[in-house]
Amino acid sequence: MQIKANNISINYRMNGKGENFVLIHGAGDNLNMWDHQVPVFSKSYRVITYDVRGHGETESPETAYTMSLFSEDLYQFTKAIKVKNAYFLGYSMGGRLALNLAIDHPEIVKALILANSPVGLMPPEAMEGRQVMLELLEKGDFKIAVELMTTNAFSPGFKDNNLTEFEKYKNVKLKNKSDCFTRIIRAIGTFNPIPDLSKVQCPVLIIIGENDAIMGVDQGKLAQKAIVGSELVILPTGHAAALELPRKFNSAVMQFLSGIGKG
């Protein structure tokens, strides 16, 4: 489905019934990355997925991308589909968008799940990796860049033992346009400055992977300390925990949501 929001046409899907649950994909992905999550979550919630500007089938004007622009798109999108409040799950870059929404529009966010999302706490070596990606893209090596990005999303050796899942995720990324991909990678540099995490007032779950070079254990613990009352789950995965161990990931999310307001 398509809907107009913030002067662009945004591609989205809705599945299930119940309270609203918005899933926001990462940089270089699109709504198809949630194939392991939507069938599970939609049994209990109305699950809303969408393509962030520059991704998938959402309109992508020839403009510079920034995190603030993506966040404003998300806010206007929720208004356009008449969602007054929802639970939000953001993976990687998507976590930053959801975080910005929770700080700027707290009335909308009932709970926040930051899945492998650096939220501005990305270590220097991860930023160096982004520079390598940008150089490949600027040389026109789109497929090589996608292969590298997909490899880095998983734990070492994952590709050799799970080639079907690896190729499936790589094909999600290949559905994006190469010129948009370049602007997206540039936009990641706008993560700084780090948002004031103390302003987050809703329940928060932070999911990280032991083998995640972008948002690892140290960054996860820093985020948990900065967000008062937040919960931290560490999974034996790389960056794409939702794809590498979907059952454990989904279980952690559902357990967190079921516990909100109890106890």
N, C-alpha and C positions, 0 to 999 in steps of 0.2 A: 504494500500500500504506500501511497505517497500523500504527504500533507505539507502545506506551505508554512514555514516558520522562520523568522529572522531573515526574510527575503530570499530563501532558497527552498527547493523542494526536497524534503527529507524522506528517505525510504525507511519503512518500519514494518514490524509484524506484531500481532497480539495473539497470545495463546492462553487458554484457560480462563477460569473465573475466580473471583475473590479479590483480596487486597492487591493493589498495584505493586509490581516488582519490576524495576527497570534494570536491564543489564547493559553495560557500556563496554564495548570492546577496546582493545589496545591499538597502538600505532601500527598501521600497515595491515590491520585485520578488517573484518566487517561482521555483520550480524550472523553470518554462517558459522562463526567460530563457536557458537553456543549450542551446537547440536547435541552435546552430552548433557547440557543443563536444562534446556527448555522442556523436554518431555518429563523430567522429574519435577521441576519447580512448578510447572503449569497444572499439576495435580492439586496444588494447594493455593496457587496465586494466579492472578492475571499477569502473565509475563509479557513485558514489552521490550523488544529489541529494536535497535535502529542502526543505520550506517552513519557514523560521524562524518561531517563535511570532509570531502577529499577521499572518502572510502566508499567501496561498493557502488550502490545505485543512487546515492544521495547527490544532489546537484553540487558541482564544485567550481564556482566561478574562479577566474584567473586573479586571485588575490593572495596576499601573504597569509599564512595560517599562524595563529597564536593560540595558546591555551585559553586565554580570556575569550577569544572568539568562539572556540569550541564550547566553552562553558555557557556562553550566552545563547548559543544554538540550543543547548540542552534545556535551558530554562524556558526559552520560547517554544520549544517542542512540547514540553510538558503542559504548557498553557494551551497550545493548539489542540492537543488531544484531550484536553479538559481533565487532566490529572491534578487534583488538588494536593495530594500527598502520596508518597510511595516509599517503599524500601528501595535502596539503590545499591547495586553491586558494580564496581568498576574494576576492570582488569588493567594493570599496567597504566598506560596513559589515561585510560577510562577512569581509573581511581582518582586521578587529579581533577578530572572534570566533576566527578561526584563530590569530591572534597570541596571544591570551590562553591558548588551549589549549596552544600551543607552550611558553609560559612556565610555566604551572601544571602541565601534564602532558606533559613532554618525551618521555616513553617512547612516547607515542602518535603523535607527529608525525615522520615520516621525512624530510619536506621540506615547505617552505612557499612558496607563491606568493601574493604580495600584489599583486593586480591593481587598480590605480587606487584604492588604499586609503590614506586619510590616517593611519590608525593613531594618531590623537591629534595629528598635526602639521597639522591643518586650518587654513588661514590665516583671519584675522578676517573678510575679505570673504565667505568661503564660509559662515561661521556666520551672517552677516547675511542671506544668501540663505535659510538654513534658517528664520530668523525670519519672512521674508516668506511662505514656504510654510506655516508654522504659523498665521499670521494668516488666510490664505486658507482653510485647513482648518477653523479654529475658526468662520469665518463660514458654513461649509457649502458653500464653493466647491470641492468635491472634484474635479470634472472640470477646472476651470481649473488647480488645483494640479498635477494629473497632467500636463496639457499642458505646463506650465512646467517641471516636473521632467524630463520626457522631452526637451524642447528643450535644456535645460541639460546633458543627458547626452552630447550629441554636439557635434562641431565646428560652428562657425558655417556656416550654409548647408546642412548635411547634410539637413535635412528637405526642402528644395526639390528636391534631387537624388536622394533615396532615400526617397520618401514611403511606399512599401510597408513597408520595414524600420522606419521611424519609427512608423507606425501599429501594427505588430506589437508593438513594445516598449511602446507606450502601452497597448495592450490587455492586456498582461501585468500592468501596474500597476493597470488598472481592475478586475481580478479580485479585488483586495483590498477589504476593507471600509473605508469611510471613517472610522469611529470608531477602528479599529485603526491606520489610516494616521496619524491624529493622534498617537496614543500612540507610534508608531514615530519620528516626527519629534522628539517631545519627548525620546525616549531617546537620540537622537544627541548631545544636550547632555551626556550622561554619558561622552563619549569621554575627557574629562580626569579625572584626571591622565594624562599620557603614560606608558605602560608603559615599564619598563626594557628597552629594546631590546637591551642588551648581554647579557641573559639568554638570548637565543635562540641555541641551539647547533646546530640542524639547518641543512642547506643552504637558502638562501633566494634566490628570484628576485623582484625588484621590477619590475613593469611599470607604466609611466606614459604619459600622453599629452601631447604638446606643447601641446595646446589645452585641457587639463583645468584648470578653475578651482578644483577641489576638491583634487586631488592632482597638482600640476604638477611641472615639472622641479626647481624649488628644493626642494620637499618630498621628492621622490624621492631627490635627492642627499643630503639630511640623513638620510633613513632608511638609505640604503646605507652612509653613514659610521658610523652608530650600530650597524648589524648587521655585525659583523666577517665578512668573507668573502662577503658577499652580492653577487649579480649584479644589474645594472640594465639594463633594456631600455626605450628610449624610442621610442614609436610616434607617427606623425603623426595622432593622434586626439584626441577629447575624452575625457570621463570613461568612457564605455562602450566601451572599446577592444575588448572581446570581441565586440561587436555591430557596431561601425563597420568594423573590419578583421579579421574572424574568421580569415582564412587566415594573416595575419601573426601574430596573437595565438596561434593554435593552434600554429603552427610554433615560436614562441619557447618556449612551454610544453613541447612535446614534445622540443625540443633540450635544454632544461634538465634534464628528467627523464632523458633518455637518457644524459646526461653524469655523473649522480650515481654516485659510486664508481669513476669511471674517471680515468685520468690520474695 
